[in-house]
């Protein structure tokens, strides 16, 4: 009987934690739609995953700054 109560309590706790994490996480993004220009510079390339047969999965990154002061990093995974 103890095991059943523990499992039920653990299940409820995990469900509550999952709901809190889903509801509390919001993505923050800045819109650059109204910016006139943006300076973009290549920041680098990283190899994320190496597979057999000399194939790799990598990512390129760029840093940008708009004319109205918005800065950030953009990534492309390929």
PyMOL Python script that loads the backbone (N, CA, C, O; Angstrom):
from pymol import cmd

cmd.read_pdbstr("""\
ATOM      1  N   UNK A   1       0.811  -1.189   0.000  1.00  0.00           N
ATOM      2  CA  UNK A   1       0.000   0.000   0.000  1.00  0.00           C
ATOM      3  C   UNK A   1       0.865   1.267   0.000  1.00  0.00           C
ATOM      4  O   UNK A   1       0.496   2.267  -0.616  1.00  0.00           O
ATOM      5  N   UNK A   2       2.022   1.228   0.694  1.00  0.00           N
ATOM      6  CA  UNK A   2       2.911   2.389   0.723  1.00  0.00           C
ATOM      7  C   UNK A   2       3.405   2.720  -0.679  1.00  0.00           C
ATOM      8  O   UNK A   2       3.491   3.887  -1.064  1.00  0.00           O
ATOM      9  N   UNK A   3       3.726   1.682  -1.430  1.00  0.00           N
ATOM     10  CA  UNK A   3       4.258   1.882  -2.772  1.00  0.00           C
ATOM     11  C   UNK A   3       3.240   2.571  -3.666  1.00  0.00           C
ATOM     12  O   UNK A   3       3.607   3.422  -4.476  1.00  0.00           O
ATOM     13  N   UNK A   4       1.967   2.216  -3.530  1.00  0.00           N
ATOM     14  CA  UNK A   4       0.913   2.818  -4.344  1.00  0.00           C
ATOM     15  C   UNK A   4       0.761   4.299  -4.026  1.00  0.00           C
ATOM     16  O   UNK A   4       0.599   5.110  -4.938  1.00  0.00           O
ATOM     17  N   UNK A   5       0.809   4.666  -2.753  1.00  0.00           N
ATOM     18  CA  UNK A   5       0.693   6.074  -2.377  1.00  0.00           C
ATOM     19  C   UNK A   5       1.899   6.876  -2.859  1.00  0.00           C
ATOM     20  O   UNK A   5       1.755   8.008  -3.323  1.00  0.00           O
ATOM     21  N   UNK A   6       3.083   6.287  -2.749  1.00  0.00           N
ATOM     22  CA  UNK A   6       4.282   6.972  -3.206  1.00  0.00           C
ATOM     23  C   UNK A   6       4.233   7.202  -4.710  1.00  0.00           C
ATOM     24  O   UNK A   6       4.572   8.286  -5.183  1.00  0.00           O
ATOM     25  N   UNK A   7       3.813   6.191  -5.463  1.00  0.00           N
ATOM     26  CA  UNK A   7       3.721   6.326  -6.921  1.00  0.00           C
ATOM     27  C   UNK A   7       2.707   7.384  -7.315  1.00  0.00           C
ATOM     28  O   UNK A   7       2.948   8.170  -8.231  1.00  0.00           O
ATOM     29  N   UNK A   8       1.588   7.405  -6.635  1.00  0.00           N
ATOM     30  CA  UNK A   8       0.551   8.388  -6.937  1.00  0.00           C
ATOM     31  C   UNK A   8       1.045   9.800  -6.613  1.00  0.00           C
ATOM     32  O   UNK A   8       0.838  10.725  -7.398  1.00  0.00           O
ATOM     33  N   UNK A   9       1.693   9.966  -5.466  1.00  0.00           N
ATOM     34  CA  UNK A   9       2.224  11.271  -5.078  1.00  0.00           C
ATOM     35  C   UNK A   9       3.304  11.733  -6.052  1.00  0.00           C
ATOM     36  O   UNK A   9       3.343  12.902  -6.436  1.00  0.00           O
ATOM     37  N   UNK A  10       4.160  10.832  -6.438  1.00  0.00           N
ATOM     38  CA  UNK A  10       5.217  11.163  -7.399  1.00  0.00           C
ATOM     39  C   UNK A  10       4.622  11.555  -8.750  1.00  0.00           C
ATOM     40  O   UNK A  10       5.090  12.504  -9.379  1.00  0.00           O
ATOM     41  N   UNK A  11       3.599  10.836  -9.199  1.00  0.00           N
ATOM     42  CA  UNK A  11       2.941  11.157 -10.469  1.00  0.00           C
ATOM     43  C   UNK A  11       2.305  12.534 -10.434  1.00  0.00           C
ATOM     44  O   UNK A  11       2.422  13.300 -11.390  1.00  0.00           O
ATOM     45  N   UNK A  12       1.638  12.849  -9.345  1.00  0.00           N
ATOM     46  CA  UNK A  12       1.002  14.167  -9.216  1.00  0.00           C
ATOM     47  C   UNK A  12       2.055  15.266  -9.177  1.00  0.00           C
ATOM     48  O   UNK A  12       1.887  16.311  -9.805  1.00  0.00           O
ATOM     49  N   UNK A  13       3.135  15.037  -8.444  1.00  0.00           N
ATOM     50  CA  UNK A  13       4.212  16.022  -8.356  1.00  0.00           C
ATOM     51  C   UNK A  13       4.838  16.277  -9.722  1.00  0.00           C
ATOM     52  O   UNK A  13       5.085  17.427 -10.085  1.00  0.00           O
ATOM     53  N   UNK A  14       5.096  15.219 -10.479  1.00  0.00           N
ATOM     54  CA  UNK A  14       5.662  15.383 -11.816  1.00  0.00           C
ATOM     55  C   UNK A  14       4.695  16.090 -12.757  1.00  0.00           C
ATOM     56  O   UNK A  14       5.123  16.894 -13.585  1.00  0.00           O
ATOM     57  N   UNK A  15       3.415  15.809 -12.648  1.00  0.00           N
ATOM     58  CA  UNK A  15       2.415  16.482 -13.475  1.00  0.00           C
ATOM     59  C   UNK A  15       2.363  17.978 -13.157  1.00  0.00           C
ATOM     60  O   UNK A  15       2.277  18.803 -14.067  1.00  0.00           O
ATOM     61  N   UNK A  16       2.414  18.326 -11.873  1.00  0.00           N
ATOM     62  CA  UNK A  16       2.388  19.738 -11.475  1.00  0.00           C
ATOM     63  C   UNK A  16       3.642  20.460 -11.960  1.00  0.00           C
ATOM     64  O   UNK A  16       3.557  21.582 -12.459  1.00  0.00           O
ATOM     65  N   UNK A  17       4.792  19.830 -11.819  1.00  0.00           N
ATOM     66  CA  UNK A  17       6.044  20.444 -12.283  1.00  0.00           C
ATOM     67  C   UNK A  17       6.021  20.643 -13.794  1.00  0.00           C
ATOM     68  O   UNK A  17       6.471  21.673 -14.298  1.00  0.00           O
ATOM     69  N   UNK A  18       5.499  19.664 -14.509  1.00  0.00           N
ATOM     70  CA  UNK A  18       5.403  19.787 -15.966  1.00  0.00           C
ATOM     71  C   UNK A  18       4.492  20.947 -16.350  1.00  0.00           C
ATOM     72  O   UNK A  18       4.836  21.738 -17.228  1.00  0.00           O
ATOM     73  N   UNK A  19       3.346  21.054 -15.710  1.00  0.00           N
ATOM     74  CA  UNK A  19       2.424  22.152 -16.017  1.00  0.00           C
ATOM     75  C   UNK A  19       3.040  23.512 -15.703  1.00  0.00           C
ATOM     76  O   UNK A  19       2.891  24.457 -16.479  1.00  0.00           O
ATOM     77  N   UNK A  20       3.721  23.612 -14.586  1.00  0.00           N
ATOM     78  CA  UNK A  20       4.357  24.886 -14.223  1.00  0.00           C
ATOM     79  C   UNK A  20       5.433  25.253 -15.243  1.00  0.00           C
ATOM     80  O   UNK A  20       5.534  26.410 -15.650  1.00  0.00           O
ATOM     81  N   UNK A  21       6.228  24.281 -15.651  1.00  0.00           N
ATOM     82  CA  UNK A  21       7.294  24.591 -16.598  1.00  0.00           C
ATOM     83  C   UNK A  21       6.743  24.977 -17.967  1.00  0.00           C
ATOM     84  O   UNK A  21       7.311  25.841 -18.636  1.00  0.00           O
ATOM     85  N   UNK A  22       5.663  24.361 -18.389  1.00  0.00           N
ATOM     86  CA  UNK A  22       5.073  24.699 -19.683  1.00  0.00           C
ATOM     87  C   UNK A  22       4.437  26.079 -19.645  1.00  0.00           C
ATOM     88  O   UNK A  22       4.559  26.847 -20.600  1.00  0.00           O
ATOM     89  N   UNK A  23       3.776  26.392 -18.575  1.00  0.00           N
ATOM     90  CA  UNK A  23       3.079  27.669 -18.485  1.00  0.00           C
ATOM     91  C   UNK A  23       3.999  28.853 -18.209  1.00  0.00           C
ATOM     92  O   UNK A  23       3.696  29.978 -18.606  1.00  0.00           O
ATOM     93  N   UNK A  24       5.109  28.612 -17.539  1.00  0.00           N
ATOM     94  CA  UNK A  24       5.950  29.733 -17.133  1.00  0.00           C
ATOM     95  C   UNK A  24       7.017  30.102 -18.151  1.00  0.00           C
ATOM     96  O   UNK A  24       7.591  31.187 -18.062  1.00  0.00           O
ATOM     97  N   UNK A  25       7.298  29.242 -19.105  1.00  0.00           N
ATOM     98  CA  UNK A  25       8.349  29.526 -20.083  1.00  0.00           C
ATOM     99  C   UNK A  25       7.741  30.236 -21.281  1.00  0.00           C
ATOM    100  O   UNK A  25       6.845  29.717 -21.947  1.00  0.00           O
ATOM    101  N   UNK A  26       8.240  31.412 -21.534  1.00  0.00           N
ATOM    102  CA  UNK A  26       7.808  32.135 -22.720  1.00  0.00           C
ATOM    103  C   UNK A  26       9.043  32.582 -23.475  1.00  0.00           C
ATOM    104  O   UNK A  26      10.021  33.031 -22.878  1.00  0.00           O
ATOM    105  N   UNK A  27       8.993  32.459 -24.760  1.00  0.00           N
ATOM    106  CA  UNK A  27      10.137  32.836 -25.581  1.00  0.00           C
ATOM    107  C   UNK A  27      10.159  34.346 -25.732  1.00  0.00           C
ATOM    108  O   UNK A  27       9.144  34.970 -26.038  1.00  0.00           O
ATOM    109  N   UNK A  28      11.308  34.910 -25.518  1.00  0.00           N
ATOM    110  CA  UNK A  28      11.459  36.345 -25.696  1.00  0.00           C
ATOM    111  C   UNK A  28      12.142  36.632 -27.027  1.00  0.00           C
ATOM    112  O   UNK A  28      13.260  36.178 -27.271  1.00  0.00           O
ATOM    113  N   UNK A  29      11.482  37.367 -27.861  1.00  0.00           N
ATOM    114  CA  UNK A  29      12.047  37.704 -29.163  1.00  0.00           C
ATOM    115  C   UNK A  29      11.867  39.193 -29.402  1.00  0.00           C
ATOM    116  O   UNK A  29      10.860  39.785 -29.012  1.00  0.00           O
ATOM    117  N   UNK A  30      12.840  39.775 -30.035  1.00  0.00           N
ATOM    118  CA  UNK A  30      12.783  41.187 -30.368  1.00  0.00           C
ATOM    119  C   UNK A  30      12.493  41.303 -31.853  1.00  0.00           C
ATOM    120  O   UNK A  30      13.139  40.646 -32.670  1.00  0.00           O
ATOM    121  N   UNK A  31      11.550  42.112 -32.195  1.00  0.00           N
ATOM    122  CA  UNK A  31      11.195  42.297 -33.592  1.00  0.00           C
ATOM    123  C   UNK A  31      12.094  43.340 -34.232  1.00  0.00           C
ATOM    124  O   UNK A  31      12.272  44.437 -33.703  1.00  0.00           O
ATOM    125  N   UNK A  32      12.655  42.984 -35.372  1.00  0.00           N
ATOM    126  CA  UNK A  32      13.479  43.952 -36.109  1.00  0.00           C
ATOM    127  C   UNK A  32      12.761  44.401 -37.383  1.00  0.00           C
ATOM    128  O   UNK A  32      13.396  44.882 -38.321  1.00  0.00           O
ATOM    129  N   UNK A  33      11.441  44.242 -37.409  1.00  0.00           N
ATOM    130  CA  UNK A  33      10.651  44.578 -38.588  1.00  0.00           C
ATOM    131  C   UNK A  33      10.757  46.063 -38.912  1.00  0.00           C
ATOM    132  O   UNK A  33      10.836  46.428 -40.085  1.00  0.00           O
ATOM    133  N   UNK A  34      10.759  46.927 -37.900  1.00  0.00           N
ATOM    134  CA  UNK A  34      10.776  48.371 -38.133  1.00  0.00           C
ATOM    135  C   UNK A  34      12.185  48.939 -38.291  1.00  0.00           C
ATOM    136  O   UNK A  34      12.341  50.148 -38.461  1.00  0.00           O
ATOM    137  N   UNK A  35      13.204  48.098 -38.238  1.00  0.00           N
ATOM    138  CA  UNK A  35      14.573  48.576 -38.412  1.00  0.00           C
ATOM    139  C   UNK A  35      14.860  48.773 -39.895  1.00  0.00           C
ATOM    140  O   UNK A  35      14.386  48.013 -40.739  1.00  0.00           O
ATOM    141  N   UNK A  36      15.640  49.799 -40.197  1.00  0.00           N
ATOM    142  CA  UNK A  36      15.966  50.095 -41.592  1.00  0.00           C
ATOM    143  C   UNK A  36      17.162  49.286 -42.078  1.00  0.00           C
ATOM    144  O   UNK A  36      17.157  48.785 -43.203  1.00  0.00           O
ATOM    145  N   UNK A  37      18.182  49.155 -41.241  1.00  0.00           N
ATOM    146  CA  UNK A  37      19.394  48.442 -41.645  1.00  0.00           C
ATOM    147  C   UNK A  37      19.884  47.551 -40.511  1.00  0.00           C
ATOM    148  O   UNK A  37      19.550  47.756 -39.344  1.00  0.00           O
ATOM    149  N   UNK A  38      20.685  46.556 -40.885  1.00  0.00           N
ATOM    150  CA  UNK A  38      21.301  45.682 -39.890  1.00  0.00           C
ATOM    151  C   UNK A  38      22.702  45.323 -40.374  1.00  0.00           C
ATOM    152  O   UNK A  38      22.892  44.952 -41.532  1.00  0.00           O
ATOM    153  N   UNK A  39      23.669  45.436 -39.487  1.00  0.00           N
ATOM    154  CA  UNK A  39      25.032  45.001 -39.782  1.00  0.00           C
ATOM    155  C   UNK A  39      25.172  43.570 -39.283  1.00  0.00           C
ATOM    156  O   UNK A  39      24.884  43.272 -38.124  1.00  0.00           O
ATOM    157  N   UNK A  40      25.623  42.683 -40.181  1.00  0.00           N
ATOM    158  CA  UNK A  40      25.739  41.263 -39.842  1.00  0.00           C
ATOM    159  C   UNK A  40      27.188  40.844 -40.023  1.00  0.00           C
ATOM    160  O   UNK A  40      27.805  41.134 -41.048  1.00  0.00           O
ATOM    161  N   UNK A  41      27.730  40.153 -39.010  1.00  0.00           N
ATOM    162  CA  UNK A  41      29.104  39.651 -39.068  1.00  0.00           C
ATOM    163  C   UNK A  41      29.102  38.166 -38.730  1.00  0.00           C
ATOM    164  O   UNK A  41      28.377  37.715 -37.843  1.00  0.00           O
ATOM    165  N   UNK A  42      29.934  37.412 -39.458  1.00  0.00           N
ATOM    166  CA  UNK A  42      30.062  35.987 -39.171  1.00  0.00           C
ATOM    167  C   UNK A  42      30.781  35.828 -37.838  1.00  0.00           C
ATOM    168  O   UNK A  42      31.870  36.368 -37.644  1.00  0.00           O
ATOM    169  N   UNK A  43      30.169  35.087 -36.921  1.00  0.00           N
ATOM    170  CA  UNK A  43      30.758  34.889 -35.598  1.00  0.00           C
ATOM    171  C   UNK A  43      31.552  33.585 -35.526  1.00  0.00           C
ATOM    172  O   UNK A  43      32.510  33.493 -34.759  1.00  0.00           O
ATOM    173  N   UNK A  44      31.171  32.576 -36.310  1.00  0.00           N
ATOM    174  CA  UNK A  44      31.924  31.333 -36.287  1.00  0.00           C
ATOM    175  C   UNK A  44      31.119  30.133 -36.716  1.00  0.00           C
ATOM    176  O   UNK A  44      29.934  30.235 -37.034  1.00  0.00           O
ATOM    177  N   UNK A  45      31.785  28.988 -36.721  1.00  0.00           N
ATOM    178  CA  UNK A  45      31.150  27.720 -37.066  1.00  0.00           C
ATOM    179  C   UNK A  45      31.521  26.687 -36.010  1.00  0.00           C
ATOM    180  O   UNK A  45      32.664  26.633 -35.557  1.00  0.00           O
ATOM    181  N   UNK A  46      30.558  25.877 -35.626  1.00  0.00           N
ATOM    182  CA  UNK A  46      30.786  24.839 -34.629  1.00  0.00           C
ATOM    183  C   UNK A  46      30.316  23.504 -35.184  1.00  0.00           C
ATOM    184  O   UNK A  46      29.289  23.429 -35.858  1.00  0.00           O
ATOM    185  N   UNK A  47      31.067  22.459 -34.899  1.00  0.00           N
ATOM    186  CA  UNK A  47      30.618  21.116 -35.244  1.00  0.00           C
ATOM    187  C   UNK A  47      29.893  20.541 -34.043  1.00  0.00           C
ATOM    188  O   UNK A  47      30.479  20.388 -32.971  1.00  0.00           O
ATOM    189  N   UNK A  48      28.628  20.226 -34.218  1.00  0.00           N
ATOM    190  CA  UNK A  48      27.795  19.780 -33.109  1.00  0.00           C
ATOM    191  C   UNK A  48      27.867  18.269 -32.946  1.00  0.00           C
ATOM    192  O   UNK A  48      27.976  17.765 -31.828  1.00  0.00           O
ATOM    193  N   UNK A  49      27.805  17.550 -34.056  1.00  0.00           N
ATOM    194  CA  UNK A  49      27.705  16.104 -33.998  1.00  0.00           C
ATOM    195  C   UNK A  49      28.502  15.504 -35.143  1.00  0.00           C
ATOM    196  O   UNK A  49      28.313  15.880 -36.300  1.00  0.00           O
ATOM    197  N   UNK A  50      29.385  14.581 -34.830  1.00  0.00           N
ATOM    198  CA  UNK A  50      30.125  13.875 -35.862  1.00  0.00           C
ATOM    199  C   UNK A  50      29.536  12.479 -36.013  1.00  0.00           C
ATOM    200  O   UNK A  50      29.349  11.759 -35.033  1.00  0.00           O
ATOM    201  N   UNK A  51      29.248  12.114 -37.247  1.00  0.00           N
ATOM    202  CA  UNK A  51      28.692  10.803 -37.523  1.00  0.00           C
ATOM    203  C   UNK A  51      29.756   9.938 -38.194  1.00  0.00           C
ATOM    204  O   UNK A  51      30.820  10.419 -38.582  1.00  0.00           O
ATOM    205  N   UNK A  52      29.445   8.675 -38.318  1.00  0.00           N
ATOM    206  CA  UNK A  52      30.364   7.790 -39.033  1.00  0.00           C
ATOM    207  C   UNK A  52      30.343   8.139 -40.513  1.00  0.00           C
ATOM    208  O   UNK A  52      29.338   8.632 -41.025  1.00  0.00           O
ATOM    209  N   UNK A  53      31.429   7.889 -41.185  1.00  0.00           N
ATOM    210  CA  UNK A  53      31.507   8.200 -42.605  1.00  0.00           C
ATOM    211  C   UNK A  53      31.889   9.635 -42.885  1.00  0.00           C
ATOM    212  O   UNK A  53      31.612  10.145 -43.971  1.00  0.00           O
ATOM    213  N   UNK A  54      32.521  10.299 -41.929  1.00  0.00           N
ATOM    214  CA  UNK A  54      33.003  11.677 -42.075  1.00  0.00           C
ATOM    215  C   UNK A  54      31.907  12.695 -42.354  1.00  0.00           C
ATOM    216  O   UNK A  54      32.185  13.723 -42.972  1.00  0.00           O
ATOM    217  N   UNK A  55      30.693  12.455 -41.933  1.00  0.00           N
ATOM    218  CA  UNK A  55      29.657  13.476 -42.046  1.00  0.00           C
ATOM    219  C   UNK A  55      29.506  14.161 -40.694  1.00  0.00           C
ATOM    220  O   UNK A  55      29.628  13.522 -39.649  1.00  0.00           O
ATOM    221  N   UNK A  56      29.244  15.443 -40.719  1.00  0.00           N
ATOM    222  CA  UNK A  56      29.088  16.192 -39.478  1.00  0.00           C
ATOM    223  C   UNK A  56      27.821  17.039 -39.545  1.00  0.00           C
ATOM    224  O   UNK A  56      27.322  17.375 -40.619  1.00  0.00           O
ATOM    225  N   UNK A  57      27.335  17.364 -38.385  1.00  0.00           N
ATOM    226  CA  UNK A  57      26.237  18.311 -38.256  1.00  0.00           C
ATOM    227  C   UNK A  57      26.832  19.543 -37.597  1.00  0.00           C
ATOM    228  O   UNK A  57      27.393  19.463 -36.505  1.00  0.00           O
ATOM    229  N   UNK A  58      26.711  20.661 -38.252  1.00  0.00           N
ATOM    230  CA  UNK A  58      27.342  21.868 -37.739  1.00  0.00           C
ATOM    231  C   UNK A  58      26.373  23.022 -37.629  1.00  0.00           C
ATOM    232  O   UNK A  58      25.210  22.929 -38.023  1.00  0.00           O
ATOM    233  N   UNK A  59      26.879  24.108 -37.084  1.00  0.00           N
ATOM    234  CA  UNK A  59      26.071  25.312 -36.933  1.00  0.00           C
ATOM    235  C   UNK A  59      26.934  26.531 -37.234  1.00  0.00           C
ATOM    236  O   UNK A  59      28.079  26.621 -36.789  1.00  0.00           O
ATOM    237  N   UNK A  60      26.383  27.450 -37.979  1.00  0.00           N
ATOM    238  CA  UNK A  60      27.017  28.737 -38.232  1.00  0.00           C
ATOM    239  C   UNK A  60      26.326  29.766 -37.354  1.00  0.00           C
ATOM    240  O   UNK A  60      25.126  29.669 -37.098  1.00  0.00           O
ATOM    241  N   UNK A  61      27.081  30.744 -36.897  1.00  0.00           N
ATOM    242  CA  UNK A  61      26.472  31.800 -36.089  1.00  0.00           C
ATOM    243  C   UNK A  61      26.898  33.164 -36.620  1.00  0.00           C
ATOM    244  O   UNK A  61      28.015  33.347 -37.105  1.00  0.00           O
ATOM    245  N   UNK A  62      25.993  34.093 -36.515  1.00  0.00           N
ATOM    246  CA  UNK A  62      26.229  35.465 -36.934  1.00  0.00           C
ATOM    247  C   UNK A  62      25.803  36.388 -35.809  1.00  0.00           C
ATOM    248  O   UNK A  62      24.874  36.077 -35.063  1.00  0.00           O
ATOM    249  N   UNK A  63      26.473  37.515 -35.684  1.00  0.00           N
ATOM    250  CA  UNK A  63      26.024  38.542 -34.747  1.00  0.00           C
ATOM    251  C   UNK A  63      25.499  39.716 -35.569  1.00  0.00           C
ATOM    252  O   UNK A  63      26.025  40.025 -36.638  1.00  0.00           O
ATOM    253  N   UNK A  64      24.470  40.355 -35.061  1.00  0.00           N
ATOM    254  CA  UNK A  64      23.884  41.470 -35.809  1.00  0.00           C
ATOM    255  C   UNK A  64      23.596  42.646 -34.881  1.00  0.00           C
ATOM    256  O   UNK A  64      23.424  42.488 -33.673  1.00  0.00           O
ATOM    257  N   UNK A  65      23.548  43.828 -35.487  1.00  0.00           N
ATOM    258  CA  UNK A  65      23.166  45.050 -34.782  1.00  0.00           C
ATOM    259  C   UNK A  65      22.394  45.912 -35.770  1.00  0.00           C
ATOM    260  O   UNK A  65      22.875  46.206 -36.865  1.00  0.00           O
ATOM    261  N   UNK A  66      21.186  46.314 -35.369  1.00  0.00           N
ATOM    262  CA  UNK A  66      20.352  47.119 -36.243  1.00  0.00           C
ATOM    263  C   UNK A  66      20.629  48.601 -36.011  1.00  0.00           C
ATOM    264  O   UNK A  66      21.317  48.980 -35.064  1.00  0.00           O
ATOM    265  N   UNK A  67      20.078  49.426 -36.893  1.00  0.00           N
ATOM    266  CA  UNK A  67      20.296  50.869 -36.784  1.00  0.00           C
ATOM    267  C   UNK A  67      19.655  51.454 -35.534  1.00  0.00           C
ATOM    268  O   UNK A  67      20.067  52.522 -35.082  1.00  0.00           O
ATOM    269  N   UNK A  68      18.656  50.781 -34.962  1.00  0.00           N
ATOM    270  CA  UNK A  68      18.042  51.298 -33.743  1.00  0.00           C
ATOM    271  C   UNK A  68      18.543  50.596 -32.485  1.00  0.00           C
ATOM    272  O   UNK A  68      17.886  50.651 -31.445  1.00  0.00           O
ATOM    273  N   UNK A  69      19.714  49.928 -32.566  1.00  0.00           N
ATOM    274  CA  UNK A  69      20.399  49.423 -31.389  1.00  0.00           C
ATOM    275  C   UNK A  69      20.069  48.008 -30.944  1.00  0.00           C
ATOM    276  O   UNK A  69      20.556  47.570 -29.902  1.00  0.00           O
ATOM    277  N   UNK A  70      19.264  47.285 -31.694  1.00  0.00           N
ATOM    278  CA  UNK A  70      18.945  45.903 -31.332  1.00  0.00           C
ATOM    279  C   UNK A  70      20.125  45.026 -31.731  1.00  0.00           C
ATOM    280  O   UNK A  70      20.571  45.061 -32.877  1.00  0.00           O
ATOM    281  N   UNK A  71      20.633  44.234 -30.777  1.00  0.00           N
ATOM    282  CA  UNK A  71      21.746  43.330 -31.064  1.00  0.00           C
ATOM    283  C   UNK A  71      21.348  41.901 -30.711  1.00  0.00           C
ATOM    284  O   UNK A  71      20.437  41.672 -29.916  1.00  0.00           O
ATOM    285  N   UNK A  72      22.046  40.949 -31.316  1.00  0.00           N
ATOM    286  CA  UNK A  72      21.745  39.561 -31.016  1.00  0.00           C
ATOM    287  C   UNK A  72      22.595  38.628 -31.837  1.00  0.00           C
ATOM    288  O   UNK A  72      23.474  39.057 -32.584  1.00  0.00           O
ATOM    289  N   UNK A  73      22.327  37.351 -31.695  1.00  0.00           N
ATOM    290  CA  UNK A  73      23.037  36.314 -32.425  1.00  0.00           C
ATOM    291  C   UNK A  73      22.023  35.478 -33.182  1.00  0.00           C
ATOM    292  O   UNK A  73      20.962  35.149 -32.653  1.00  0.00           O
ATOM    293  N   UNK A  74      22.347  35.139 -34.407  1.00  0.00           N
ATOM    294  CA  UNK A  74      21.496  34.270 -35.224  1.00  0.00           C
ATOM    295  C   UNK A  74      22.260  32.989 -35.518  1.00  0.00           C
ATOM    296  O   UNK A  74      23.471  33.018 -35.736  1.00  0.00           O
ATOM    297  N   UNK A  75      21.555  31.872 -35.524  1.00  0.00           N
ATOM    298  CA  UNK A  75      22.181  30.566 -35.756  1.00  0.00           C
ATOM    299  C   UNK A  75      21.525  29.861 -36.935  1.00  0.00           C
ATOM    300  O   UNK A  75      20.331  30.028 -37.186  1.00  0.00           O
ATOM    301  N   UNK A  76      22.303  29.084 -37.645  1.00  0.00           N
ATOM    302  CA  UNK A  76      21.805  28.230 -38.706  1.00  0.00           C
ATOM    303  C   UNK A  76      22.432  26.853 -38.513  1.00  0.00           C
ATOM    304  O   UNK A  76      23.651  26.711 -38.600  1.00  0.00           O
ATOM    305  N   UNK A  77      21.615  25.848 -38.253  1.00  0.00           N
ATOM    306  CA  UNK A  77      22.126  24.494 -38.052  1.00  0.00           C
ATOM    307  C   UNK A  77      21.951  23.739 -39.361  1.00  0.00           C
ATOM    308  O   UNK A  77      20.861  23.697 -39.932  1.00  0.00           O
ATOM    309  N   UNK A  78      23.060  23.137 -39.829  1.00  0.00           N
ATOM    310  CA  UNK A  78      22.973  22.368 -41.077  1.00  0.00           C
ATOM    311  C   UNK A  78      23.860  21.159 -41.016  1.00  0.00           C
ATOM    312  O   UNK A  78      23.920  20.389 -41.975  1.00  0.00           O
TER     313      UNK A  78
END
""", "prot")
cmd.dss("prot")
cmd.show_as("cartoon", "prot")
cmd.util.cbc("prot")
cmd.orient("prot")
